[in-house]
Amino acid sequence: MLTCSKLISGGQGLAKALIKRAPTVSLDWDVRQKSRFQVTDSTDRVLSVFLQRGHVVRGGDVLVADDGSLVRVEAAPQALGLDAAF
């Protein structure tokens, strides 16, 4: 199991080729607003994420694992709760 404790916002400063080749994780809003969670990436590696409290993970952000590998975050599509009558 890998640990990710660093987040690069929007992959800033990284080469686009590195970001494009990186494995991905698709996270919904409920998970992206947490600072500690466990997830499986697109290559079936289990990642334990430990980020500073108060930070929100956004689609396009890049997680850095303790072995130096990169993981690109994708915002999972979610249905909007628009069932309320206007």
Secondary structure, DSSP 8 states (H G I E B T S, - for coil): -EEEEEEEGGGTTS-HHHHHHS-EEEE-HHHHT-SEEEEE-TTS-EEEEE--TT----TT-EEEETTS-EEEEEE--------S--
